């Protein structure tokens, strides 16, 4: 039965009950008045008073019954819509296997649910094929790139190679290494999407990793005369994968230096705030236009200033950083004031054993 027909029948039933009650009351009052006339008795109330009593004592309750019945009817009819909405909100790109509950009434909502479930099944299959293709393609590209890199490195060591050939081989080797980095990044993200990249769970002193990244950033900033500062570094303990957290910090500091201006500055800080470890890295680069900020974590996205061929990169660094942060239960955001500062903010939950740190490490 369709929703329209079911609502019609339900509301018609409520209306009939209300009308029957009203008819019974009117019939009772009319009968009483007729008996009074036959017995030559004067009715106790005038016709207008009787009409007012009928409206007050019987009409208003009947109207209230209609309102309450209509509210109940609409609530019951829309309950499946609420359930579908709540279930649909739980479905996202990483959870396409969940199916919406069907009402079993064979109505419009039930058919809509069936169509929606079929659509999510097709989407899940498509995303699975894309992940498998990316993973397989990355795996297949890895071997020939490794072979080419080995051959070029061997050729560079040959004493008979001229300086022009050596320069040519070195240029080719740089491009192959760049392709290898892209393949490695795609492989990592494809495995992460497929849930094939488990993270180690250990107690990690994030402040030690930040100190290491600060030292690396100072070295990376020397060719461009970029000044790197570590303005704060509270001792914090987080639970997670040390290797991936180090990769996260390296990606962010490398981007801050790479997309900077000659003689620019990079400011790093790590602070403990309640139950969060807050890491911030800001640089004085050209920045990103506000309209492009929502896309900065998209794969292969590079803002306009980074289209300069002199800047190496493939647009996967922030995507990998976002995955690492999300996998550790944290949050990452990028804020930019074009021409001033571009700041990446990472918030990670502290380890439950963070209380084992010294008092000065806890901000006391």
Secondary structure, DSSP 8 states (H G I E B T S, - for coil): --HHHHHHHHHHHHHHHHHHHHHHHHHHHHHHHHHHHHTT---SS-HHHHHHHHIIIIIHHHHHHHHHHHHHHHHHHHHHHHHHHHHHHT--TT--S------SS-SHHHHHHHHHHHHHHHHHHHHHHHHHHHHHHHHHHHHHHHHHHHHHHHHHT-TT--HHHHHHHHHHHHHHHHHHHHHHHHHHHHHHHTT------EEEEHHHHHHHHHHHHHHHHTTTT-EEEEEEE---EEEE-HHHHHHHHHHHHHHHHHTS-TT-EEEEEEEEETTEEEEEEEE-S----GGGGGGTTSTT---GGGG-TTS---S-HHHHHHHHHHHTT-EEEEEE-TTS-EEEEEEEEB-TTGGGS-GGGGT-
